[in-house]
Structures are given as C-alpha cells and as structure tokens.
C-alpha cells in the first residue's frame, strides 16, 4: 500500500478487530486488547497477522511487545510504515 495513511491503518485495525469481537461490540482506541476486549491469545495472533498482511507491514518483536491497546497497535503499525519508506 503505497498511499498508507494513519486513517487507513486505523480503519484496517478496527475492521479486523470487528471480525474477532461480538457483533454488537465497537472497539475504542483506548480499549486494552486483552483486559477490555478479552481477546484470547489465538485471536490476538490472528489480529496481528491479518493487519500486517493487509497493510503489507511487519512489526518487530519489540513493537509487538509494546502493544497493549488498540491505539498502541495503530501507533506501532504507523511507526513501522514510516520507517519502511
């Protein structure tokens, strides 16, 4: 994705999250992936893999370790996209 923007990263993360959550749940940027959204580790892995695949990015292990909230994931992906340029 050559025209990657922060809005696109956010959209993809929310889109993938919505496939993993109950239909009536709308994830917020401040939601913690494990504590608030109660994502099982398998779903967390699916989230990371799907988002990286859709955005054609690869988060470092250090970046993944720093992800606790939806916003953290978006920030880590955006930072990775910026360093990829």
Buried (B, 14 or more C-beta within 10 A) or exposed (E): EEEBEEEBBBEBBBEBBEEBBEEEBEBEBEBBBBEBBEBEEEBBEBBBEBBBEBBEBEBEEEBBEEBBBBBBBBBBBBBBBEEEE
